[in-house]
Protein backbone atom coordinates (compact mmCIF):
# COMPACT_ATOMS: atom_id res chain seq x y z
CA UNK A 1 0.00 0.00 0.00
CA UNK A 2 2.78 2.41 0.98
CA UNK A 3 4.72 1.66 -2.22
CA UNK A 4 1.58 2.27 -4.27
CA UNK A 5 0.99 5.66 -2.65
CA UNK A 6 4.62 6.58 -3.22
CA UNK A 7 4.37 5.72 -6.90
CA UNK A 8 1.14 7.71 -7.19
CA UNK A 9 2.91 10.67 -5.59
CA UNK A 10 5.76 10.49 -8.08
CA UNK A 11 3.22 10.21 -10.86
CA UNK A 12 1.42 13.35 -9.70
CA UNK A 13 4.68 15.31 -9.60
CA UNK A 14 5.61 14.04 -13.07
CA UNK A 15 2.24 15.05 -14.53
CA UNK A 16 2.50 18.45 -12.83
CA UNK A 17 5.90 19.02 -14.39
CA UNK A 18 4.71 17.93 -17.84
CA UNK A 19 1.75 20.31 -17.66
CA UNK A 20 3.85 23.36 -16.81
CA UNK A 21 2.94 26.06 -17.57
CA UNK A 22 -0.78 25.39 -17.50
CA UNK A 23 -1.83 28.96 -16.69
CA UNK A 24 -0.34 32.48 -16.41
CA UNK A 25 2.87 32.74 -14.39
CA UNK A 26 2.95 35.33 -11.61
CA UNK A 27 6.22 36.96 -10.56
CA UNK A 28 5.95 38.68 -7.18
CA UNK A 29 8.18 41.74 -6.85
CA UNK A 30 8.71 42.76 -3.19
CA UNK A 31 9.05 46.43 -4.19
CA UNK A 32 6.83 49.09 -5.69
CA UNK A 33 6.12 49.73 -9.38
CA UNK A 34 8.81 51.82 -11.06
CA UNK A 35 11.59 50.71 -8.70
CA UNK A 36 14.88 49.36 -10.05
CA UNK A 37 14.07 45.73 -9.17
CA UNK A 38 10.61 46.12 -10.69
CA UNK A 39 12.14 47.32 -13.98
CA UNK A 40 14.41 44.26 -14.16
CA UNK A 41 11.37 41.95 -14.16
CA UNK A 42 9.23 44.03 -16.52
CA UNK A 43 12.05 43.94 -19.09
CA UNK A 44 11.97 40.13 -18.77
CA UNK A 45 8.21 39.70 -19.20
CA UNK A 46 7.82 39.92 -23.02
CA UNK A 47 10.56 37.41 -23.82
CA UNK A 48 9.63 35.00 -21.04
CA UNK A 49 5.95 35.11 -22.03
CA UNK A 50 6.90 34.11 -25.57
CA UNK A 51 9.14 31.23 -24.47
CA UNK A 52 6.73 29.82 -21.87
CA UNK A 53 3.67 30.17 -24.07
CA UNK A 54 1.72 31.65 -21.15
CA UNK A 55 1.30 35.24 -20.02
CA UNK A 56 3.79 36.33 -17.34
CA UNK A 57 2.37 38.95 -14.98
CA UNK A 58 4.10 41.13 -12.38
CA UNK A 59 2.54 41.41 -8.93
CA UNK A 60 4.04 44.15 -6.74
CA UNK A 61 3.98 43.42 -3.00
CA UNK A 62 6.32 45.91 -1.30
CA UNK A 63 6.94 46.24 2.41
CA UNK A 64 8.87 44.97 5.43
CA UNK A 65 12.24 45.06 3.63
CA UNK A 66 11.01 42.57 0.97
CA UNK A 67 9.48 40.15 3.52
CA UNK A 68 5.81 40.58 2.52
CA UNK A 69 6.39 39.42 -1.04
CA UNK A 70 8.63 36.56 0.07
CA UNK A 71 6.02 35.25 2.51
CA UNK A 72 3.35 35.34 -0.20
CA UNK A 73 5.42 33.16 -2.54
CA UNK A 74 6.56 30.75 0.18
CA UNK A 75 2.88 29.97 0.84
CA UNK A 76 1.97 29.52 -2.84
CA UNK A 77 1.51 26.14 -4.55
CA UNK A 78 4.86 24.59 -5.53
CA UNK A 79 3.98 24.25 -9.21
CA UNK A 80 6.14 26.93 -10.86
CA UNK A 81 3.27 29.34 -11.50
CA UNK A 82 4.27 31.71 -8.68
CA UNK A 83 7.82 33.06 -8.48
CA UNK A 84 9.55 35.55 -6.23
CA UNK A 85 11.85 38.16 -7.68
CA UNK A 86 13.96 38.17 -4.53
CA UNK A 87 16.97 40.34 -3.83
CA UNK A 88 19.91 40.81 -1.48
CA UNK A 89 17.60 42.21 1.20
CA UNK A 90 15.85 38.84 1.46
CA UNK A 91 19.18 37.20 2.25
CA UNK A 92 19.98 39.90 4.82
CA UNK A 93 16.56 39.37 6.43
CA UNK A 94 17.49 35.73 6.98
CA UNK A 95 20.66 36.83 8.79
CA UNK A 96 19.21 39.64 10.87
CA UNK A 97 15.72 38.45 11.77
CA UNK A 98 15.44 36.30 14.92
CA UNK A 99 12.61 34.36 13.24
CA UNK A 100 12.93 34.60 9.44
CA UNK A 101 9.66 33.71 7.72
CA UNK A 102 10.91 32.26 4.48
CA UNK A 103 14.59 31.43 4.23
CA UNK A 104 16.30 31.43 0.84
CA UNK A 105 17.43 27.90 0.05
CA UNK A 106 14.83 26.37 2.37
CA UNK A 107 11.33 27.83 2.03
CA UNK A 108 12.30 29.48 -1.27
CA UNK A 109 14.50 27.67 -3.77
CA UNK A 110 16.90 29.54 -6.12
CA UNK A 111 16.16 29.41 -9.85
CA UNK A 112 18.65 31.86 -11.35
CA UNK A 113 20.19 35.26 -10.74
CA UNK A 114 18.92 38.12 -12.87
CA UNK A 115 21.33 41.02 -12.35
CA UNK A 116 23.95 42.27 -9.93
CA UNK A 117 24.85 45.95 -9.63
CA UNK A 118 27.83 47.15 -7.58
CA UNK A 119 27.11 50.21 -5.46
CA UNK A 120 29.07 53.44 -5.79
CA UNK A 121 30.11 55.63 -2.86
CA UNK A 122 29.24 59.28 -3.47
CA UNK A 123 29.60 62.40 -1.34
CA UNK A 124 28.15 65.88 -1.54
CA UNK A 125 30.63 68.36 -3.09
CA UNK A 126 30.78 70.26 0.22
CA UNK A 127 32.71 67.35 1.75
CA UNK A 128 36.38 68.45 1.70
CA UNK A 129 37.77 65.25 0.19
CA UNK A 130 38.65 64.70 -3.45
CA UNK A 131 39.38 60.98 -3.16
CA UNK A 132 38.82 58.05 -0.81
CA UNK A 133 42.11 58.41 1.06
CA UNK A 134 41.35 62.06 1.85
CA UNK A 135 37.84 61.11 2.94
CA UNK A 136 39.06 58.39 5.32
CA UNK A 137 41.53 60.82 6.88
CA UNK A 138 38.71 63.34 7.32
CA UNK A 139 36.39 60.73 8.84
CA UNK A 140 39.05 59.62 11.33
CA UNK A 141 39.49 63.21 12.45
CA UNK A 142 35.72 63.70 12.91
CA UNK A 143 34.23 60.51 14.39
CA UNK A 144 30.42 60.31 14.35
CA UNK A 145 30.05 63.71 12.68
CA UNK A 146 29.91 62.75 9.00
CA UNK A 147 26.44 61.49 8.05
CA UNK A 148 25.90 58.56 5.71
CA UNK A 149 22.47 57.74 4.34
CA UNK A 150 21.09 54.22 4.08
CA UNK A 151 17.95 52.51 2.86
CA UNK A 152 16.98 51.59 6.42
CA UNK A 153 18.24 49.24 9.10
CA UNK A 154 19.29 45.90 7.66
CA UNK A 155 19.35 47.09 4.03
CA UNK A 156 22.35 46.44 1.80
CA UNK A 157 23.33 50.12 1.92
CA UNK A 158 23.18 50.10 5.73
CA UNK A 159 25.46 47.07 5.87
CA UNK A 160 27.83 48.55 3.29
CA UNK A 161 28.13 51.64 5.47
CA UNK A 162 28.88 49.44 8.47
CA UNK A 163 31.46 47.55 6.40
CA UNK A 164 33.12 50.88 5.62
CA UNK A 165 33.19 51.76 9.33
CA UNK A 166 34.57 48.38 10.37
CA UNK A 167 37.13 47.93 7.58
CA UNK A 168 38.49 51.48 7.59
CA UNK A 169 38.32 52.00 11.34
CA UNK A 170 36.07 55.05 11.08
CA UNK A 171 32.66 55.98 12.49
CA UNK A 172 30.14 57.55 10.17
CA UNK A 173 26.69 58.36 11.53
CA UNK A 174 23.92 56.36 9.83
CA UNK A 175 20.80 58.22 8.70
CA UNK A 176 18.16 55.65 7.71
CA UNK A 177 15.57 56.32 5.00
CA UNK A 178 12.45 54.34 4.12
CA UNK A 179 13.97 52.82 0.98
CA UNK A 180 17.19 52.71 -1.02
CA UNK A 181 17.25 55.80 -3.24
CA UNK A 182 14.90 57.81 -1.03
CA UNK A 183 17.92 59.69 0.32
CA UNK A 184 18.90 61.18 -3.07
CA UNK A 185 17.09 64.56 -2.69
CA UNK A 186 18.66 65.13 0.74
CA UNK A 187 22.06 64.06 -0.57
CA UNK A 188 21.88 66.50 -3.50
CA UNK A 189 20.80 69.25 -1.11
CA UNK A 190 23.69 68.53 1.26
CA UNK A 191 21.50 67.45 4.19
CA UNK A 192 23.41 64.13 4.31
CA UNK A 193 27.01 63.82 3.22
CA UNK A 194 27.58 60.24 2.02
CA UNK A 195 25.49 57.57 0.27
CA UNK A 196 25.92 54.27 -1.57
CA UNK A 197 23.75 54.04 -4.67
CA UNK A 198 23.43 52.28 -8.02
CA UNK A 199 25.60 53.77 -10.80
CA UNK A 200 22.63 54.67 -13.02
CA UNK A 201 21.04 56.67 -10.19
CA UNK A 202 24.06 58.93 -9.71
CA UNK A 203 25.93 58.87 -13.04
CA UNK A 204 24.45 62.10 -14.39
CA UNK A 205 24.83 63.89 -11.04
CA UNK A 206 28.51 62.89 -10.98
CA UNK A 207 29.08 64.19 -14.51
CA UNK A 208 27.34 67.47 -13.62
CA UNK A 209 29.46 67.94 -10.49
CA UNK A 210 26.47 67.67 -8.15
CA UNK A 211 28.00 64.62 -6.47
CA UNK A 212 31.56 63.34 -6.14
CA UNK A 213 32.23 59.63 -6.56
CA UNK A 214 34.97 58.15 -4.36
CA UNK A 215 34.83 54.45 -5.20
CA UNK A 216 32.94 51.50 -6.68
CA UNK A 217 32.12 48.74 -4.20
CA UNK A 218 32.77 46.08 -6.83
CA UNK A 219 35.62 43.99 -8.20
CA UNK A 220 35.85 46.05 -11.38
CA UNK A 221 34.89 49.43 -12.78
CA UNK A 222 31.51 50.11 -14.38
CA UNK A 223 31.39 51.37 -17.97
CA UNK A 224 28.84 54.16 -17.45
CA UNK A 225 31.15 55.81 -14.87
CA UNK A 226 34.44 54.27 -15.95
CA UNK A 227 36.44 57.11 -14.39
CA UNK A 228 35.44 55.99 -10.89
CA UNK A 229 37.99 53.57 -9.37
CA UNK A 230 37.07 50.51 -7.37
CA UNK A 231 37.43 50.78 -3.60
CA UNK A 232 40.53 48.59 -3.82
CA UNK A 233 42.06 50.83 -6.50
CA UNK A 234 41.23 53.86 -4.34
CA UNK A 235 43.10 52.38 -1.37
CA UNK A 236 40.60 50.31 0.64
CA UNK A 237 40.46 46.58 -0.04
CA UNK A 238 37.74 44.23 1.20
CA UNK A 239 34.77 46.55 0.70
CA UNK A 240 32.43 45.15 -1.93
CA UNK A 241 28.64 45.16 -2.10
CA UNK A 242 26.16 44.66 -4.91
CA UNK A 243 22.44 44.97 -5.19
CA UNK A 244 21.61 41.58 -6.70
CA UNK A 245 18.30 39.98 -7.54
CA UNK A 246 16.98 36.71 -8.89
CA UNK A 247 14.06 34.32 -9.16
CA UNK A 248 12.91 31.85 -6.50
CA UNK A 249 10.11 29.27 -6.26
CA UNK A 250 8.38 27.66 -3.26
CA UNK A 251 10.09 24.63 -1.75
CA UNK A 252 8.79 21.42 -3.28
CA UNK A 253 8.68 22.74 -6.85
CA UNK A 254 9.78 19.92 -9.22
CA UNK A 255 13.37 20.17 -10.41
CA UNK A 256 12.26 19.86 -14.05
CA UNK A 257 10.12 23.00 -13.68
CA UNK A 258 12.95 24.91 -12.00
CA UNK A 259 15.32 23.94 -14.81
CA UNK A 260 12.77 24.94 -17.47
CA UNK A 261 12.31 28.40 -15.96
CA UNK A 262 16.08 28.88 -15.55
CA UNK A 263 16.77 27.92 -19.17
CA UNK A 264 14.10 30.25 -20.55
CA UNK A 265 15.16 33.16 -18.33
CA UNK A 266 18.80 32.68 -19.38
CA UNK A 267 17.75 32.89 -23.05
CA UNK A 268 16.00 36.21 -22.47
CA UNK A 269 18.94 37.61 -20.51
CA UNK A 270 21.27 36.83 -23.40
CA UNK A 271 19.12 38.65 -25.95
CA UNK A 272 20.81 41.73 -27.47
CA UNK A 273 18.11 44.06 -26.12
CA UNK A 274 18.39 42.82 -22.52
CA UNK A 275 22.22 42.86 -22.60
CA UNK A 276 22.20 46.43 -23.89
CA UNK A 277 19.73 47.50 -21.20
CA UNK A 278 21.85 45.96 -18.44
CA UNK A 279 25.01 47.62 -19.71
CA UNK A 280 23.26 51.00 -19.84
CA UNK A 281 22.54 50.88 -16.09
CA UNK A 282 25.85 49.35 -14.97
CA UNK A 283 24.52 45.87 -14.16
CA UNK A 284 26.04 42.44 -14.74
CA UNK A 285 23.73 39.69 -16.02
CA UNK A 286 23.16 36.35 -14.33
CA UNK A 287 21.34 33.41 -15.88
CA UNK A 288 23.44 30.76 -14.15
CA UNK A 289 22.16 27.37 -13.03
CA UNK A 290 20.11 26.95 -9.84
CA UNK A 291 23.12 25.28 -8.21
CA UNK A 292 25.45 28.15 -9.10
CA UNK A 293 22.93 30.72 -7.88
CA UNK A 294 22.54 28.81 -4.61
CA UNK A 295 26.34 28.81 -4.15
CA UNK A 296 26.43 32.57 -4.81
CA UNK A 297 23.77 33.17 -2.15
CA UNK A 298 25.64 31.03 0.39
CA UNK A 299 28.80 33.06 -0.26
CA UNK A 300 26.92 36.33 0.17
CA UNK A 301 25.34 35.19 3.42
CA UNK A 302 28.70 34.01 4.75
CA UNK A 303 30.28 37.39 3.96
CA UNK A 304 27.53 39.49 5.51
CA UNK A 305 27.10 37.07 8.39
CA UNK A 306 30.75 37.56 9.35
CA UNK A 307 30.35 41.33 9.24
CA UNK A 308 27.19 41.25 11.35
CA UNK A 309 28.97 39.14 13.96
CA UNK A 310 32.34 40.93 13.93
CA UNK A 311 30.84 44.44 13.91
CA UNK A 312 28.08 43.44 16.34
CA UNK A 313 25.39 44.87 14.08
CA UNK A 314 21.88 45.05 15.51
CA UNK A 315 18.75 46.22 13.72
CA UNK A 316 16.24 46.46 16.57
C-alpha positions as MATLAB code, in Angstrom:
seq = 'XXXXXXXXXXXXXXXXXXXXXXXXXXXXXXXXXXXXXXXXXXXXXXXXXXXXXXXXXXXXXXXXXXXXXXXXXXXXXXXXXXXXXXXXXXXXXXXXXXXXXXXXXXXXXXXXXXXXXXXXXXXXXXXXXXXXXXXXXXXXXXXXXXXXXXXXXXXXXXXXXXXXXXXXXXXXXXXXXXXXXXXXXXXXXXXXXXXXXXXXXXXXXXXXXXXXXXXXXXXXXXXXXXXXXXXXXXXXXXXXXXXXXXXXXXXXXXXXXXXXXXXXXXXXXXXXXXXXXXXXXXXXXXXXXXXXXXXXXXXXXXXXXXXXXXXXXXXX';
ca = [
       0.000    0.000    0.000;
       2.784    2.410    0.984;
       4.719    1.656   -2.218;
       1.578    2.274   -4.272;
       0.986    5.661   -2.647;
       4.620    6.583   -3.218;
       4.368    5.724   -6.903;
       1.138    7.714   -7.185;
       2.913   10.670   -5.586;
       5.762   10.492   -8.076;
       3.222   10.215  -10.864;
       1.418   13.347   -9.696;
       4.682   15.310   -9.601;
       5.606   14.044  -13.069;
       2.240   15.053  -14.532;
       2.496   18.448  -12.828;
       5.900   19.021  -14.388;
       4.711   17.931  -17.837;
       1.745   20.307  -17.661;
       3.854   23.362  -16.808;
       2.944   26.056  -17.569;
      -0.777   25.385  -17.505;
      -1.825   28.961  -16.689;
      -0.341   32.483  -16.409;
       2.874   32.739  -14.393;
       2.950   35.330  -11.611;
       6.221   36.964  -10.561;
       5.946   38.679   -7.185;
       8.176   41.739   -6.853;
       8.713   42.757   -3.192;
       9.051   46.426   -4.195;
       6.833   49.091   -5.691;
       6.116   49.728   -9.385;
       8.812   51.816  -11.057;
      11.590   50.714   -8.696;
      14.876   49.363  -10.054;
      14.072   45.733   -9.167;
      10.611   46.123  -10.690;
      12.137   47.320  -13.977;
      14.411   44.259  -14.156;
      11.372   41.948  -14.164;
       9.233   44.033  -16.519;
      12.047   43.940  -19.094;
      11.969   40.133  -18.773;
       8.207   39.704  -19.204;
       7.821   39.919  -23.021;
      10.557   37.414  -23.820;
       9.631   34.995  -21.038;
       5.948   35.113  -22.035;
       6.901   34.107  -25.569;
       9.142   31.226  -24.467;
       6.729   29.820  -21.875;
       3.672   30.172  -24.075;
       1.724   31.648  -21.153;
       1.300   35.236  -20.015;
       3.789   36.329  -17.340;
       2.372   38.952  -14.978;
       4.102   41.132  -12.384;
       2.545   41.412   -8.926;
       4.042   44.153   -6.737;
       3.976   43.422   -3.004;
       6.315   45.913   -1.300;
       6.938   46.243    2.411;
       8.874   44.974    5.431;
      12.243   45.059    3.635;
      11.013   42.567    0.975;
       9.484   40.150    3.518;
       5.811   40.577    2.525;
       6.386   39.424   -1.041;
       8.628   36.556    0.066;
       6.021   35.249    2.509;
       3.351   35.336   -0.199;
       5.421   33.157   -2.542;
       6.562   30.752    0.181;
       2.879   29.972    0.841;
       1.969   29.524   -2.842;
       1.506   26.135   -4.548;
       4.856   24.586   -5.528;
       3.979   24.246   -9.210;
       6.140   26.927  -10.861;
       3.271   29.336  -11.500;
       4.271   31.707   -8.680;
       7.817   33.063   -8.481;
       9.548   35.553   -6.228;
      11.846   38.156   -7.679;
      13.962   38.172   -4.533;
      16.974   40.343   -3.827;
      19.908   40.806   -1.481;
      17.596   42.212    1.201;
      15.847   38.843    1.456;
      19.184   37.204    2.253;
      19.981   39.897    4.821;
      16.561   39.374    6.428;
      17.492   35.727    6.983;
      20.655   36.826    8.795;
      19.206   39.641   10.872;
      15.717   38.447   11.774;
      15.440   36.302   14.915;
      12.609   34.362   13.245;
      12.926   34.595    9.437;
       9.655   33.713    7.718;
      10.909   32.260    4.480;
      14.594   31.430    4.226;
      16.296   31.427    0.842;
      17.425   27.898    0.053;
      14.825   26.372    2.372;
      11.328   27.834    2.026;
      12.296   29.477   -1.268;
      14.502   27.670   -3.775;
      16.895   29.538   -6.118;
      16.163   29.411   -9.848;
      18.649   31.862  -11.350;
      20.193   35.258  -10.743;
      18.922   38.120  -12.872;
      21.326   41.016  -12.350;
      23.953   42.274   -9.928;
      24.847   45.950   -9.633;
      27.825   47.149   -7.583;
      27.110   50.213   -5.460;
      29.073   53.438   -5.788;
      30.109   55.633   -2.856;
      29.238   59.279   -3.470;
      29.600   62.402   -1.344;
      28.146   65.884   -1.543;
      30.634   68.363   -3.088;
      30.776   70.263    0.217;
      32.709   67.350    1.747;
      36.380   68.454    1.702;
      37.766   65.254    0.192;
      38.646   64.698   -3.453;
      39.380   60.981   -3.157;
      38.825   58.054   -0.813;
      42.110   58.410    1.062;
      41.347   62.058    1.846;
      37.836   61.106    2.939;
      39.060   58.393    5.319;
      41.534   60.824    6.877;
      38.711   63.341    7.320;
      36.389   60.732    8.837;
      39.053   59.615   11.329;
      39.487   63.208   12.448;
      35.721   63.702   12.906;
      34.229   60.514   14.387;
      30.416   60.314   14.347;
      30.046   63.706   12.680;
      29.906   62.750    9.000;
      26.437   61.492    8.052;
      25.895   58.561    5.705;
      22.467   57.738    4.340;
      21.089   54.216    4.085;
      17.951   52.509    2.857;
      16.975   51.594    6.424;
      18.236   49.236    9.097;
      19.291   45.905    7.657;
      19.352   47.089    4.031;
      22.354   46.436    1.804;
      23.330   50.119    1.922;
      23.177   50.102    5.728;
      25.463   47.072    5.875;
      27.835   48.552    3.289;
      28.131   51.641    5.474;
      28.879   49.435    8.475;
      31.457   47.551    6.400;
      33.125   50.881    5.620;
      33.187   51.758    9.330;
      34.568   48.377   10.368;
      37.132   47.926    7.581;
      38.491   51.477    7.585;
      38.321   52.001   11.343;
      36.072   55.053   11.076;
      32.661   55.977   12.495;
      30.136   57.553   10.166;
      26.688   58.357   11.528;
      23.922   56.359    9.828;
      20.800   58.222    8.700;
      18.155   55.646    7.706;
      15.569   56.319    5.005;
      12.445   54.335    4.117;
      13.973   52.820    0.978;
      17.193   52.706   -1.023;
      17.249   55.799   -3.237;
      14.904   57.815   -1.026;
      17.917   59.687    0.318;
      18.902   61.176   -3.067;
      17.089   64.558   -2.695;
      18.658   65.133    0.736;
      22.064   64.065   -0.569;
      21.884   66.495   -3.500;
      20.795   69.254   -1.107;
      23.687   68.527    1.259;
      21.504   67.450    4.190;
      23.407   64.127    4.309;
      27.014   63.824    3.222;
      27.576   60.243    2.025;
      25.492   57.573    0.273;
      25.925   54.275   -1.569;
      23.750   54.041   -4.670;
      23.426   52.283   -8.024;
      25.596   53.770  -10.803;
      22.627   54.669  -13.024;
      21.037   56.666  -10.194;
      24.057   58.926   -9.714;
      25.932   58.873  -13.037;
      24.450   62.097  -14.387;
      24.832   63.894  -11.036;
      28.514   62.892  -10.976;
      29.081   64.186  -14.507;
      27.335   67.474  -13.616;
      29.457   67.937  -10.494;
      26.471   67.674   -8.153;
      28.001   64.623   -6.467;
      31.558   63.341   -6.141;
      32.228   59.627   -6.556;
      34.968   58.145   -4.364;
      34.831   54.451   -5.201;
      32.942   51.501   -6.680;
      32.119   48.745   -4.201;
      32.774   46.083   -6.827;
      35.616   43.986   -8.202;
      35.854   46.053  -11.380;
      34.889   49.430  -12.778;
      31.514   50.107  -14.382;
      31.393   51.369  -17.969;
      28.835   54.163  -17.449;
      31.146   55.809  -14.868;
      34.442   54.266  -15.946;
      36.438   57.111  -14.394;
      35.439   55.989  -10.889;
      37.990   53.566   -9.375;
      37.070   50.510   -7.372;
      37.433   50.784   -3.604;
      40.532   48.592   -3.815;
      42.063   50.834   -6.498;
      41.233   53.864   -4.335;
      43.096   52.385   -1.370;
      40.595   50.311    0.640;
      40.456   46.580   -0.037;
      37.744   44.229    1.200;
      34.771   46.554    0.699;
      32.429   45.147   -1.927;
      28.639   45.159   -2.098;
      26.159   44.655   -4.908;
      22.438   44.968   -5.190;
      21.608   41.576   -6.700;
      18.299   39.982   -7.540;
      16.981   36.711   -8.886;
      14.062   34.320   -9.164;
      12.906   31.846   -6.502;
      10.113   29.274   -6.258;
       8.375   27.660   -3.261;
      10.085   24.625   -1.748;
       8.789   21.420   -3.283;
       8.682   22.737   -6.850;
       9.777   19.924   -9.217;
      13.373   20.170  -10.414;
      12.261   19.859  -14.046;
      10.122   23.003  -13.681;
      12.948   24.909  -11.995;
      15.318   23.940  -14.806;
      12.766   24.936  -17.468;
      12.306   28.400  -15.957;
      16.076   28.885  -15.548;
      16.775   27.921  -19.165;
      14.105   30.248  -20.549;
      15.158   33.160  -18.333;
      18.798   32.676  -19.383;
      17.755   32.885  -23.048;
      15.999   36.210  -22.467;
      18.941   37.613  -20.506;
      21.271   36.828  -23.405;
      19.118   38.647  -25.946;
      20.814   41.727  -27.468;
      18.108   44.056  -26.118;
      18.391   42.824  -22.522;
      22.216   42.856  -22.600;
      22.198   46.431  -23.887;
      19.726   47.504  -21.204;
      21.845   45.956  -18.441;
      25.012   47.623  -19.711;
      23.262   50.998  -19.839;
      22.543   50.879  -16.092;
      25.846   49.349  -14.965;
      24.519   45.871  -14.159;
      26.037   42.439  -14.740;
      23.735   39.690  -16.016;
      23.161   36.345  -14.331;
      21.345   33.407  -15.884;
      23.443   30.762  -14.146;
      22.160   27.374  -13.027;
      20.112   26.947   -9.841;
      23.121   25.275   -8.206;
      25.451   28.155   -9.101;
      22.927   30.719   -7.881;
      22.542   28.811   -4.610;
      26.335   28.811   -4.147;
      26.426   32.573   -4.812;
      23.766   33.167   -2.152;
      25.638   31.030    0.387;
      28.803   33.062   -0.256;
      26.916   36.331    0.170;
      25.343   35.191    3.418;
      28.702   34.009    4.751;
      30.275   37.393    3.963;
      27.526   39.492    5.512;
      27.101   37.071    8.390;
      30.755   37.565    9.345;
      30.353   41.334    9.241;
      27.186   41.255   11.345;
      28.971   39.141   13.961;
      32.341   40.931   13.926;
      30.845   44.443   13.907;
      28.078   43.440   16.341;
      25.386   44.871   14.084;
      21.879   45.049   15.514;
      18.747   46.222   13.725;
      16.236   46.456   16.566;
];
